[in-house]
Amino acid sequence: MLTWPSGIKVFVCTRATDMRCGFDMLAAQVTRFLEQDPLSGHLFVFRSRKGDRIKVLYWDTDGYALWCKRLERGTVRLSTVDPERTPGPYRAEMTADDLGLILRGIDPAEVRRQPRYRKPTPG
């Protein structure tokens, strides 16, 4: 099971990604398509065109870390857009909890959540 620090942001690249890409190419896509700093420590999620593969790139204190998953059956459901029709940035944001659900095959949109107190965001 993967765990990340609380408060970490998760940015999803909403355009299909070539899963042959490694650390450097994915970091370049973070800058180009997500308009984020790949050294920020946030999680950057990429999905294959068929949806059977997913990669998560993040900066760990002394270098990039890359987590990959290939499904033997089924697909990973993430927000997607047609890059030909939609101008960038090609990103969506989600919580680390929602990413955990997705990686377990659970659609966060179908989960019924109990109301909880949330501290108001400043500004």
Buried (B, 14 or more C-beta within 10 A) or exposed (E): EEEBEEEBBBBBBBBBBEBEBEEEEBBEBBEEBBEBEBEBBBBBBBBBEEBBBBBBBBBEEEEBEBEEEEBEEEBBBBBBBEEEEEEEBBBBEBEBBBBBBBBEEEEBEEEEEEEEEEEEEEE
